Amino acid sequence: MEWAGVCFGMYSLVCFGFSFLLPSLARQYGRKATHSFCLMCGGLGLLSVAVIHNKYLLLLSMAGVGTAWASTLSMPYSILAGSLPYGKSGVYMGIFNFFIVTPEITASLGFGWVMGHLLNNNRIAAVVAGGIFFILAAMLTRRVEDLYDLRQPSGSLPGNAVTAKS
């Protein structure tokens, strides 16, 4: 079990370090593409746990998961922020947070049943399922409309964005 702590440390370290790269990646490639890429890294990281038998290679798996987690903590909010009406961002961010917290609560209450009845208490199957859902989320992220794509020239803001009047 000691190696699990090392893997978690790698995941946390990558999450911390990669979070500093996210703004520049989002400016270069767009928020949706950046978030989708990060989720794909997390999905591949989790899927690889099922086939890797060398404990040192698991550190690469955890690097993928750390990349996804860094993006998950910020990019959905960043994508949403560009489309909010001026002066209402607090209300809408609060509502958006319900859509994040409610599935977390539901999962924590119901995952024991899922493990016992659908996954036969197979932890690797649960990790693989997580990887599949990460990849599904990466594909669905590409369908999200990002009204204020960071790659746009500064002079062309969408209708909901506020511009300073001269």
Protein Blocks (a to p, Z undefined) as FASTA:
>chain_A
ZZmmmmmmmmmmmmmmmmmmmmmmmmmnojklmmmmmmmmmmmmmmmmmmpcbfklmmmm
mmmmmmmmmmmmmmmmmmmmmmpcehilmmmmmmmmmmmmmmmmmmmmmmmmmmmmmnoo
paklmmmmmmmmmmmmmmmmmmpccfbafkbcfklccfklccddZZ
